[in-house]
Amino acid sequence: MNKKKVFNLAKGFRGRAKNCIRIARERVEKALQYSYRDCRNKKRDTRSLLIQRINADTRLHSVNYDNFMHGLMKENIQLNRKVLSELSMHEPLSFKALVDISRNAFLGNKNSSACL
C-alpha cells in the first residue's frame, strides 16, 4: 500500500499510529485483519441471538426451537430467523399462530408414524 492510502485508513488512530508511516502501516494491517475476522463473528453472534429469542418465545408456548423449526419446514413456511424473531417480539399473537401451526404439523407426523 502506498503512503497516502495507509494514512487515509489510519485516520482516527491514536498517537504515532496515525502519522508515522511504519507504525501506521502495522496498525492498518492489524485493523484490516480484525475487521475481516469480526465481520464473520458478527454474523455468527447475530444468528445465535435470533435463535435464542425464538427459542425463548417458543418455550412460552411449550415447544422447543428444534421442534418449532421442524414443524415450519414440514408445513413449508419459509420465514427466516430474523423475521421470526421480529414477530416474536412485536406480534405475539401472530407468532403464537405460527407456533400452533408448527406444533400441529410436528405432532401430526409423529402420531401418524406411531400408528404404522
C-alpha positions in Angstrom: 0.0 0.0 0.0 1.2 3.5 -0.7 1.7 6.1 1.9 -1.5 8.1 1.1 -3.7 5.1 1.3 -2.2 4.0 4.6 -2.7 7.4 6.2 -6.3 7.6 4.9 -7.0 4.2 6.6 -5.2 5.3 9.7 -7.4 8.3 10.4 -8.7 8.2 13.9 -5.9 6.1 15.3 -4.2 7.4 18.4 -0.6 8.5 18.9 2.0 7.9 16.2 -0.2 5.2 14.6 -1.9 8.0 12.6 1.2 10.0 11.4 4.3 7.7 11.4 4.3 5.5 8.3 6.0 2.5 9.8 3.7 2.3 12.8 0.6 3.3 10.8 1.2 0.5 8.2 1.4 -2.1 11.0 -1.7 -0.8 12.7 -3.7 -0.6 9.5 -2.8 -4.2 8.6 -3.8 -5.4 12.0 -7.1 -3.4 11.8 -7.9 -4.9 8.5 -7.3 -8.4 9.9 -9.6 -7.6 12.8 -12.3 -6.3 10.5 -12.1 -9.4 8.3 -12.4 -11.7 11.3 -15.1 -9.8 13.2 -17.3 -9.4 10.2 -17.8 -13.2 10.3 -18.1 -13.2 14.1 -20.8 -10.6 13.9 -22.9 -12.8 11.6 -22.4 -15.7 13.9 -23.4 -13.8 17.0 -26.4 -12.3 15.3 -27.7 -15.7 14.2 -27.1 -17.0 17.8 -29.1 -14.1 19.3 -32.0 -14.6 16.9 -32.2 -18.3 17.7 -32.1 -17.5 21.5 -35.0 -15.1 21.1 -37.1 -17.5 19.1 -36.3 -20.4 21.5 -37.4 -18.3 24.5 -40.7 -17.4 22.9 -41.5 -20.8 21.7 -40.8 -22.3 25.1 -43.5 -19.9 26.5 -45.9 -21.9 24.3 -44.3 -25.3 25.4 -42.5 -26.1 22.2 -38.7 -26.0 21.8 -36.8 -24.4 19.0 -35.9 -27.6 17.1 -39.5 -28.8 17.0 -40.8 -25.4 16.1 -38.4 -25.1 13.1 -39.1 -28.7 12.1 -42.8 -28.1 12.1 -42.4 -24.9 10.0 -40.3 -26.8 7.5 -42.9 -29.6 7.3 -45.7 -27.0 6.6 -43.4 -25.3 4.0 -43.5 -22.0 5.9 -40.4 -20.2 4.7 -39.6 -17.4 7.2 -36.1 -16.6 8.1 -34.9 -16.3 11.7 -34.8 -12.5 11.6 -38.5 -12.3 10.6 -39.4 -14.9 13.2 -37.5 -13.0 15.9 -39.3 -9.7 15.0 -42.6 -11.5 15.0 -42.0 -13.0 18.4 -41.1 -9.6 19.9 -43.6 -7.3 18.2 -46.5 -9.6 17.1 -47.0 -12.2 19.8 -50.4 -13.3 18.6 -49.1 -13.9 15.0 -46.2 -15.8 16.5 -48.5 -17.9 18.6 -50.4 -18.8 15.5 -47.2 -19.9 13.8 -46.3 -22.0 16.9 -49.7 -23.7 16.8 -49.3 -24.5 13.1 -45.8 -25.8 13.7 -46.9 -27.9 16.8 -49.8 -29.5 14.8 -47.6 -30.3 11.9 -44.9 -31.9 14.1 -47.3 -33.8 16.3 -49.4 -34.9 13.3 -46.4 -36.5 11.7 -45.3 -38.1 15.0 -48.8 -39.7 15.6 -49.1 -41.0 12.0 -45.7 -42.7 12.2 -46.6 -44.3 15.6 -49.7 -45.9 14.1 -47.6 -47.8 11.5 
